[in-house]
Amino acid sequence: FSSRRRHTRFLPVSWARRCVQETGVIVKNGGLDYIKISDNGEGINVEDFPLLCERFATSKIVNASDLEFVSTFGFRGEALASISYVSKLKVQSKRRDQPFGFEALY
């Protein structure tokens, strides 16, 4: 077995279905070589980039009442943390209200 086979990850169908419905997904070689995900969010504040790939991180929830008003589902928190642990991850983001975007490598 090659080392590539040992690192193969299978994603739940519910996760894949959500990706197709709410995001754009491009996959090469079954996701072993390349996965590009574009979400429907509003972009990431540059101040949030340092915590982007930390477990359970989100800028959408400050207190319990914020749970009622979450209207977009990006790949923050556990998803980005998990992806960054097993891959080379590049995040590019631009907020609509900003003239330029930002990029970070994890």
C-alpha positions as CSV (number, residue, x, y, z in Angstrom):
1,F,0.0,0.0,0.0
2,S,1.3,3.5,-0.8
3,S,1.3,6.2,1.9
4,R,-1.4,7.9,-0.1
5,R,-3.8,5.0,0.5
6,R,-3.3,5.1,4.3
7,H,-4.4,8.8,4.4
8,T,-7.6,8.3,2.4
9,R,-10.6,9.9,4.2
10,F,-14.2,9.1,3.5
11,L,-16.7,11.9,4.1
12,P,-20.3,11.3,5.2
13,V,-22.9,11.6,2.5
14,S,-24.7,14.3,4.5
15,W,-21.5,16.4,4.3
16,A,-21.1,15.9,0.6
17,R,-24.8,16.7,0.0
18,R,-24.5,19.9,2.0
19,C,-21.4,20.9,0.0
20,V,-23.2,20.4,-3.3
21,Q,-26.2,22.3,-2.2
22,E,-24.6,25.3,-0.6
23,T,-21.1,25.6,-2.1
24,G,-19.1,25.0,-5.2
25,V,-16.9,22.0,-5.1
26,I,-14.1,20.9,-7.5
27,V,-12.4,17.6,-6.9
28,K,-9.4,16.0,-8.7
29,N,-8.5,12.3,-8.4
30,G,-11.2,11.6,-5.9
31,G,-10.0,14.4,-3.6
32,L,-6.5,12.9,-3.2
33,D,-4.8,15.5,-5.3
34,Y,-7.0,18.6,-5.1
35,I,-10.3,19.9,-3.5
36,K,-11.5,23.4,-4.1
37,I,-14.5,24.6,-2.0
38,S,-16.3,27.9,-2.5
39,D,-18.9,28.7,0.1
40,N,-21.8,31.1,0.2
41,G,-20.6,33.2,3.0
42,E,-19.8,36.9,3.3
43,G,-16.0,36.5,3.4
44,I,-13.6,36.3,6.3
45,N,-12.3,39.3,8.2
46,V,-8.5,39.5,8.1
47,E,-8.6,39.6,12.0
48,D,-10.1,36.1,12.0
49,F,-7.3,34.5,9.9
50,P,-5.1,33.5,12.9
51,L,-7.9,31.4,14.4
52,L,-9.3,30.1,11.1
53,C,-8.0,26.5,11.5
54,E,-8.3,26.2,15.2
55,R,-10.8,23.6,16.5
56,F,-14.3,25.0,17.3
57,A,-13.4,28.5,16.0
58,T,-16.1,30.7,14.6
59,S,-16.7,34.4,14.4
60,K,-20.5,34.0,13.9
61,I,-21.3,33.1,17.5
62,V,-20.3,35.3,20.4
63,N,-23.1,34.3,22.8
64,A,-26.0,31.8,22.9
65,S,-28.5,34.2,21.3
66,D,-26.4,34.4,18.2
67,L,-27.4,30.8,17.3
68,E,-30.8,32.1,16.2
69,F,-29.3,34.3,13.6
70,V,-26.8,32.2,11.8
71,S,-27.8,32.5,8.1
72,T,-24.8,31.1,6.2
73,F,-22.8,27.9,6.6
74,G,-19.2,28.3,5.8
75,F,-16.3,25.9,6.4
76,R,-15.1,27.4,9.7
77,G,-14.5,25.7,13.0
78,E,-14.1,22.0,13.0
79,A,-14.2,21.5,9.2
80,L,-11.3,23.8,8.4
81,A,-9.3,22.5,11.4
82,S,-9.8,18.9,10.3
83,I,-8.9,19.6,6.7
84,S,-5.8,21.6,7.7
85,Y,-4.5,18.6,9.8
86,V,-4.4,16.3,6.8
87,S,-3.6,18.6,3.9
88,K,-1.8,21.6,2.5
89,L,-4.6,24.2,2.9
90,K,-4.7,27.6,1.2
91,V,-7.6,29.9,2.2
92,Q,-8.5,32.9,0.0
93,S,-11.2,35.3,1.1
94,K,-12.6,38.7,0.1
95,R,-15.4,40.5,1.8
96,R,-17.8,42.3,-0.5
97,D,-17.3,45.5,1.4
98,Q,-13.5,45.4,0.9
99,P,-11.5,46.4,-2.2
100,F,-9.1,43.4,-1.9
101,G,-8.9,39.9,-0.4
102,F,-6.5,38.0,1.8
103,E,-4.8,34.6,1.5
104,A,-3.3,32.3,4.2
105,L,-1.5,29.0,4.1
106,Y,-2.0,26.4,6.8
